[in-house]
């Protein structure tokens, strides 16, 4: 039995004779995963349930998982499902329940709603299905109420948000005036990234003008940033809780003729923001290696089928990306 506590380090390589994803390997886009267990019965069925496929981060996650599945067709069969938008919570519930009905063996889940997804997860566990919670942690209190103990495999969102927030603080200096665009308030990672941004505001001596949600969405972020610039004409910096929103922010800044004047940081390192960082329209983002995270989730699920168990928080790697990295 492998027990993993909340105090584990940022690399998961030390766990149970396992060599998983180190920062260097992930930065190179490579997968260093252990050999998958052998199963005497028919191939296990693995399902991946993601958030919105309108978000480039989850397109990358799906592509990484499908590539890994294609390399291991003799070990497991695979299917992936995503939502149409970030608030299509019912679609996630349906996806999990469909995988239960179809008697899948493993469900790898990136929850859109940290509380609402606990009930379908509990049903899956009761049906004997292994559930691997990646990317966004399920709510601890909701898990207690449902009587389930489930490990979380994912990044330190608060730490990552603080990293880019401190980069922004370093650029603007004490007193720099900033706004925050938050993610879905129902998602644990949105709450953690907001905390990280708040940490940077306090530690960096920034002046926070306003903080509102744009629900992870590009167009909503574009509208919100346009309104922010009308209300606060002296904005110097923006902390966006994901890169999809950062794209909307940059679009609004460009439309206002302030390209490069207002510094923007994001989170996810999707391909679309990399040219913006090179051009100086964004200062930094955070890579949390979504494609590798999904492959790792499959690996952990299959190992649970083979008898291993995990608990607590298994931290996966993050890295701040600036122009120097591109």
C-alpha positions as CSV (number, residue, x, y, z in Angstrom):
1,X,0.0,0.0,0.0
2,X,1.4,3.4,-0.9
3,X,0.3,6.3,1.3
4,X,1.0,9.8,0.2
5,X,0.6,12.7,2.6
6,X,0.0,16.3,2.0
7,X,3.7,17.0,2.8
8,X,5.0,15.3,-0.2
9,X,7.5,17.2,-2.5
10,X,6.9,18.7,-5.9
11,X,8.2,15.6,-7.7
12,X,6.4,12.3,-7.5
13,X,9.4,10.3,-8.6
14,X,10.1,9.0,-5.1
15,X,6.8,7.3,-4.7
16,X,6.7,3.5,-4.5
17,X,9.7,2.6,-6.7
18,X,8.1,4.7,-9.5
19,X,9.7,7.0,-12.0
20,X,7.1,9.5,-13.1
21,X,7.3,13.0,-14.5
22,X,10.2,15.3,-13.4
23,X,10.3,18.9,-14.3
24,X,13.0,18.5,-16.9
25,X,11.2,15.6,-18.6
26,X,8.0,17.5,-18.7
27,X,9.6,20.7,-20.1
28,X,10.9,18.6,-22.9
29,X,7.4,17.1,-23.5
30,X,8.6,13.6,-22.8
31,X,6.9,10.9,-20.8
32,X,8.9,8.8,-18.4
33,X,6.3,6.5,-17.0
34,X,6.8,3.1,-15.4
35,X,5.8,-0.1,-17.1
36,X,2.1,-0.7,-16.8
37,X,0.8,-3.7,-14.9
38,X,-0.2,-6.8,-16.7
39,X,-3.8,-7.9,-16.4
40,X,-5.0,-11.5,-16.8
41,X,-8.5,-10.5,-17.7
42,X,-9.7,-8.5,-20.7
43,X,-8.0,-5.1,-21.2
44,X,-9.2,-2.5,-18.6
45,X,-11.3,0.3,-19.9
46,X,-10.1,3.8,-19.0
47,X,-12.2,6.9,-19.4
48,X,-10.9,10.5,-19.2
49,X,-13.4,13.2,-18.2
50,X,-12.2,16.8,-18.8
51,X,-13.4,20.3,-18.5
52,X,-14.1,22.5,-21.6
53,X,-12.5,21.5,-24.9
54,X,-12.9,25.1,-25.9
55,X,-9.9,25.6,-23.6
56,X,-6.7,24.8,-25.3
57,X,-5.3,23.4,-22.1
58,X,-7.8,20.5,-22.2
59,X,-7.3,20.0,-25.9
60,X,-3.6,19.4,-25.0
61,X,-4.6,17.1,-22.2
62,X,-6.8,15.1,-24.5
63,X,-4.1,14.9,-27.1
64,X,-1.5,13.7,-24.6
65,X,-3.8,11.1,-23.1
66,X,-4.7,9.8,-26.6
67,X,-1.1,9.6,-27.6
68,X,-0.3,7.6,-24.5
69,X,-3.3,5.3,-25.1
70,X,-2.2,4.7,-28.7
71,X,1.2,3.7,-27.4
72,X,-0.4,1.2,-25.0
73,X,-3.3,-0.3,-27.0
74,X,-2.3,-3.8,-25.7
75,X,-2.6,-2.6,-22.1
76,X,-5.9,-0.7,-22.0
77,X,-8.8,0.7,-24.1
78,X,-9.5,4.4,-23.8
79,X,-12.1,7.1,-24.3
80,X,-12.1,10.8,-23.6
81,X,-15.0,13.2,-22.9
82,X,-15.0,17.0,-22.5
83,X,-17.5,19.7,-21.8
84,X,-18.7,22.3,-24.4
85,X,-17.9,25.2,-22.1
86,X,-16.5,25.7,-18.6
87,X,-19.9,25.8,-16.9
88,X,-21.5,22.8,-18.5
89,X,-21.4,20.9,-15.2
90,X,-24.2,18.6,-16.1
91,X,-22.2,17.2,-19.0
92,X,-19.4,16.1,-16.6
93,X,-21.9,14.4,-14.3
94,X,-23.4,12.6,-17.3
95,X,-20.0,11.5,-18.6
96,X,-19.0,9.9,-15.3
97,X,-22.4,8.2,-15.0
98,X,-22.1,6.9,-18.6
99,X,-18.7,5.4,-17.8
100,X,-20.2,3.7,-14.8
101,X,-23.1,2.3,-16.8
102,X,-20.6,1.1,-19.4
103,X,-18.6,-0.6,-16.7
104,X,-15.4,1.2,-17.2
105,X,-12.5,0.1,-14.8
106,X,-10.8,3.5,-14.4
107,X,-12.1,7.1,-14.6
108,X,-9.6,9.9,-14.7
109,X,-11.4,13.1,-13.8
110,X,-10.6,16.8,-13.9
111,X,-13.6,18.3,-12.1
112,X,-15.3,21.5,-13.2
113,X,-17.1,21.8,-9.9
114,X,-15.3,20.6,-6.9
115,X,-18.4,19.9,-4.9
116,X,-21.0,18.8,-7.5
117,X,-18.7,16.1,-8.9
118,X,-18.4,14.3,-5.5
119,X,-21.8,12.6,-5.8
120,X,-21.1,10.9,-9.2
121,X,-17.6,10.0,-8.1
122,X,-19.0,8.3,-5.0
123,X,-21.3,6.3,-7.3
124,X,-18.4,5.3,-9.4
125,X,-16.4,4.2,-6.4
126,X,-19.4,2.2,-5.0
127,X,-19.5,0.4,-8.4
128,X,-15.9,-0.7,-7.9
129,X,-14.4,1.7,-10.4
130,X,-11.1,3.4,-9.7
131,X,-11.3,7.1,-9.8
132,X,-8.3,9.3,-10.2
133,X,-8.8,13.0,-9.4
134,X,-6.4,15.2,-11.4
135,X,-6.0,18.9,-12.1
136,X,-8.7,20.3,-9.8
137,X,-9.2,18.8,-6.3
138,X,-12.5,17.6,-5.2
139,X,-13.9,19.4,-2.1
140,X,-12.6,17.9,1.1
141,X,-15.7,18.5,3.2
142,X,-17.9,17.2,0.4
143,X,-15.8,14.0,0.3
144,X,-16.1,13.6,4.0
145,X,-19.9,13.9,3.8
146,X,-20.0,11.4,1.0
147,X,-17.8,9.0,3.0
148,X,-15.0,8.8,0.4
149,X,-11.2,9.2,0.7
150,X,-9.7,10.0,-2.6
151,X,-6.2,11.2,-3.5
152,X,-5.6,14.3,-5.5
153,X,-3.0,14.2,-8.3
154,X,-2.3,17.8,-9.3
155,X,-0.3,21.0,-9.1
156,X,0.1,23.6,-6.3
157,X,-2.2,26.2,-7.9
158,X,-1.6,28.7,-5.1
159,X,2.2,28.4,-5.5
160,X,2.0,28.8,-9.3
161,X,-0.3,31.8,-9.1
162,X,2.0,33.4,-6.5
163,X,5.0,32.8,-8.8
164,X,3.6,34.8,-11.7
165,X,2.1,37.3,-9.4
166,X,5.5,38.0,-7.9
167,X,6.9,38.3,-11.4
168,X,4.3,41.0,-12.1
169,X,5.1,42.7,-8.7
170,X,8.8,42.7,-9.7
171,X,8.0,44.3,-13.0
172,X,5.6,47.0,-11.6
173,X,7.2,47.7,-8.2
174,X,5.5,48.5,-4.9
175,X,2.2,50.3,-5.3
176,X,1.6,48.9,-8.8
177,X,-2.1,48.9,-9.6
178,X,-3.5,45.5,-10.6
179,X,-6.8,43.7,-11.2
180,X,-7.5,39.9,-10.9
181,X,-9.6,37.8,-13.3
182,X,-10.8,34.8,-11.3
183,X,-11.8,31.4,-12.6
184,X,-15.1,29.5,-11.8
185,X,-15.9,30.1,-8.1
186,X,-17.1,26.5,-8.0
187,X,-13.6,25.1,-8.8
188,X,-11.0,24.5,-6.1
189,X,-8.1,25.5,-8.5
190,X,-9.8,28.9,-9.1
191,X,-9.9,29.5,-5.3
192,X,-6.3,28.5,-4.9
193,X,-5.1,30.7,-7.7
194,X,-7.0,33.6,-6.3
195,X,-5.2,33.0,-2.9
196,X,-1.9,32.9,-4.7
197,X,-2.5,36.1,-6.5
198,X,-3.6,37.7,-3.2
199,X,-0.3,36.4,-1.6
200,X,1.6,38.2,-4.4
201,X,-0.4,41.4,-3.9
202,X,0.4,41.4,-0.2
203,X,4.1,40.3,-0.5
204,X,4.8,42.5,-3.5
205,X,3.1,45.6,-2.1
206,X,0.7,45.9,-5.0
207,X,-2.5,47.8,-5.0
208,X,-5.5,45.6,-5.9
209,X,-8.1,47.7,-7.7
210,X,-10.7,44.9,-8.3
211,X,-11.1,41.1,-8.6
212,X,-13.9,39.4,-10.5
213,X,-14.6,36.1,-12.2
214,X,-14.7,35.6,-15.9
215,X,-15.4,31.9,-15.5
216,X,-12.3,30.8,-17.4
217,X,-13.8,32.1,-20.7
218,X,-12.0,34.3,-23.3
219,X,-14.9,36.5,-24.4
220,X,-16.1,37.0,-20.9
221,X,-12.6,38.1,-19.9
222,X,-12.5,40.4,-22.9
223,X,-15.7,42.1,-21.7
224,X,-14.6,42.2,-18.1
225,X,-11.2,43.7,-18.9
226,X,-12.8,46.3,-21.1
227,X,-15.1,47.3,-18.2
228,X,-12.1,47.3,-15.8
229,X,-10.2,49.7,-18.1
230,X,-13.2,52.0,-18.3
231,X,-13.6,52.0,-14.5
232,X,-9.9,52.1,-13.6
233,X,-8.0,54.1,-16.2
234,X,-4.7,53.6,-14.3
235,X,-4.5,49.8,-14.4
236,X,-0.8,48.7,-14.7
237,X,-1.1,44.9,-14.4
238,X,-3.5,42.0,-14.7
239,X,-3.5,38.6,-13.1
240,X,-5.6,36.1,-15.1
241,X,-6.3,32.8,-13.5
242,X,-5.9,30.9,-16.8
243,X,-4.5,31.7,-20.2
244,X,-7.9,31.5,-22.0
245,X,-8.9,34.6,-20.0
246,X,-5.5,36.1,-20.5
247,X,-6.2,36.0,-24.3
248,X,-9.3,38.0,-23.8
249,X,-7.5,40.5,-21.6
250,X,-4.8,41.0,-24.2
251,X,-7.4,41.5,-26.9
252,X,-9.1,44.2,-24.8
253,X,-5.8,45.9,-24.1
254,X,-5.0,45.9,-27.8
255,X,-8.4,47.3,-28.7
256,X,-7.8,50.1,-26.2
257,X,-4.5,51.0,-27.9
258,X,-2.5,50.1,-24.8
259,X,-0.6,47.0,-26.1
260,X,2.4,46.3,-23.9
261,X,1.6,49.1,-21.5
262,X,-0.5,46.9,-19.1
263,X,1.4,43.8,-18.0
264,X,-0.4,40.5,-18.0
265,X,0.3,37.2,-16.4
266,X,-1.7,33.9,-16.9
267,X,-1.7,30.2,-16.1
268,X,-1.5,27.1,-18.3
269,X,1.1,27.9,-20.9
270,X,-1.2,27.1,-23.8
271,X,0.4,27.5,-27.3
272,X,-1.6,30.7,-28.1
273,X,0.0,32.8,-25.3
274,X,3.6,31.9,-26.2
275,X,3.8,34.5,-29.1
276,X,2.2,37.1,-26.8
277,X,4.9,36.5,-24.2
278,X,7.6,36.8,-26.9
279,X,6.1,40.0,-28.2
280,X,5.8,41.5,-24.7
281,X,2.0,41.5,-24.6
282,X,2.2,39.0,-21.7
283,X,4.8,38.9,-19.0
284,X,4.6,35.3,-17.8
285,X,2.4,32.2,-17.4
286,X,2.6,28.9,-15.6
287,X,3.0,25.5,-17.2
288,X,1.3,22.7,-15.3
289,X,2.0,20.0,-18.0
290,X,-1.6,19.0,-18.7
291,X,-0.8,16.3,-21.4
292,X,1.5,14.5,-19.0
293,X,-0.8,14.9,-16.1
294,X,-3.5,12.9,-17.9
295,X,-1.1,10.2,-18.9
296,X,0.1,10.0,-15.3
297,X,-3.6,9.8,-14.1
298,X,-4.1,6.8,-16.4
299,X,-0.9,5.2,-15.0
300,X,-2.0,5.7,-11.4
301,X,-5.5,4.3,-12.2
302,X,-4.1,1.1,-13.7
303,X,-1.7,0.7,-10.8
304,X,-4.7,1.0,-8.4
305,X,-6.4,-1.8,-10.4
306,X,-3.2,-3.8,-9.7
307,X,-3.6,-3.3,-6.0
308,X,-1.8,0.0,-5.1
309,X,-3.6,2.6,-3.1
310,X,-2.9,6.4,-2.7
311,X,-4.2,9.1,-0.4
312,X,-3.5,12.7,0.3
313,X,-2.1,15.1,-2.3
314,X,0.4,13.9,-4.9
315,X,1.9,17.2,-6.2
316,X,2.8,17.4,-9.8
317,X,5.2,19.9,-11.3
318,X,4.7,23.5,-12.3
319,X,7.1,25.9,-14.0
320,X,6.9,29.7,-14.7
321,X,7.3,30.5,-18.3
322,X,8.7,33.9,-19.4
323,X,10.2,35.2,-22.7
324,X,13.5,33.8,-21.7
325,X,12.1,30.2,-21.8
326,X,10.7,30.6,-25.4
